[in-house]
């Protein structure tokens, strides 16, 4: 009986060694997949890093895509307001001393529709905001992932600078009104 027990480890070792043979008819292959983040788009000299999150967005929300299109056309711009009108967006943007009224269509075409340089409050608020329109929009969508941005505006409320964001559901019904601190 001891002799049979002594053969068990020898048989196991032989079996294990035969499994390591390189002459297997059905070799097992292993694939290794490396997942990396997509490299951000190269920055330009005019890019001030305030809107870098826009470069990383896979535009699932039309408002974010419209903001990105406007900022591509006016890289030094600061978005102060956005309003969805059908399948296009009206955007107010501060660029230098100019307050531009833009329209961004569904194809991403940016058209200047006018200038409104009479409102100094917009320039003051834009300069004071440390949270960009992109960051505020992303935060709103983080809070309400099923939402679609209908409007976004930089306003002062009770002495505090905030982003007021209205979200709709996928059918266009009012979903939520959010206030995101802008500083």
N, C-alpha and C positions, 0 to 999 in steps of 0.2 A: 504494500500500500504506500509506503514511503517513497518507493521508486516511481509510482504514478504521480504523486504530488511533486516530485522533483522534475518530471517531464513537463508539467504545466508552464513554468516560467520559460523553459526552452522553446516550447511551442509558441508561446506568446511573442517571444523575441523574434522567432523566425517569421511569424506572420507580420509583425511590425516592419521588419526589414524588407519583406517582399512588397509591402505597400509603398515603400520609399523608392522602389525601382523606377528607373526613367523609361522603361519600355512599356508603359501603360498604353493600351489601345485607346482609352478614353481619358485623355489628360484633362485635369480641371484647370481652368484659366480664371484668373482673378483680375478684375479691372479696378483701377484706382481712379477716382474722379476727384479732381481738385476744384473746389468752388472758390472763386475769388470775386471780389467786388469789381464792378466795371470802373475803370480809371476815369476820374472826372475829366471833363473837357478842358483842354489847355486854356489857361486864363490869358486875357489880353491886358495890356497896360492900363486900359480904362476900367477894367474889372476891379471893384473895390472889396471883394469878398463879402459884402453885405448880402448879396443875393446868390451865393454859391449853392444853397439848397435847391434853387431852381434848376441848376445844371444836373442834379441827380434825380430829378423827378421823372418817373415814367408817367407821362401826362394821362392820368385816368380821369381827371376832372378838367373840364373845358376851361374853367376860370384859371387854373394853374397854368395851362398851356397858353392861354391868352396873355397872362402876366409875363410868362417867359418870352413870348413873341415880342411884346412891347419892350421888355428890357434888352432883348437882342438888338432891336432897332435903336433904342435910346439907352446905351449901357450905363450912362451916369444918372439915369432917371430914378425917381422915387415915386412909386405908386401911392396915391392918396385915396383913390376911389375906383371901384369897379362895379358895373351893373350889367347883368345879363339881359339882353334884348333878343329874344328868339334864339337863333344859332350864332349870334355875334355878341361881342362885349364892348361896352363903352367904358373907357378907362381914362381917369384923370391922372396925369403924371407931371411931376416937377422935374424939369431939366434945366439946370443953371438958374437963370432968372425967369424962365418961361414956365407957365402953367398950361400944359397942352391937353386938349381934349382929343382922344384917339378912339378909333373904332378898329377892333380886331375881328375879322370874319372867321368862319369855321376852317378856312384853309390856312389861317395864320397870317393873312395879309393885314398889315398895319397901315391905317390911313389917318392922317391928321385932319380933324374936322374943325379945328379952331383953337384959339388961344384965349385965356382968361387971366390976364395979369393984374386984375383989380383986387384980388383977395389975398392980402398979406398973411392972413391966418393960416392958409394952406402951406405957405413957405415956412412959417414958424413951426407949425406942427410937424411937417416933413423933416425939418432939421432936428427936432427934438426926439423923434421916434427912434428907438434903438431896436425895436422889433419890426422887421420888414413885412410887407404885404404877403410875401411868400411864406414866411415863418408863421404869421397869424393864420393864413389859409390852411397850412399843414396842421397846425394845432387844432383848428376847428374840425378838420376832417378826421383827426385822431380821436377827438371827443365824440364825433357823430360819423362813423365810417360809412354809413349808408347814405349820407347827405351829399347834396350837390350844391356848390356855392352859387347863390343867386345874386348876392350883393356883398360888398365889403367896403367899409369907409373908415377913414381915420378921423376921429372926433374927440372932443373934450367933453367929459361928463363928470360933473361934481369936482372940477379942478384936476381930474386925471385924464391923461391921454390914453385912449383905448381904440382898438379895432372893433367896430360893430359889424358882425357877420350874420347874414341871413342865409339859412340853408333850406333847400327844398328836398323832397324825396324824389325818387326816380320818375314819378308821374307828374312832378311839377307842383305838388301841394306843399304848403308851408310845413317845415319840419321843426326848425329851432332857430332862435335868435341868440347869438353868443356875443359876449364881450370879452375880448382878449386884451390884457394890458399891453400897451405899446412901448412902455419904458420899463 
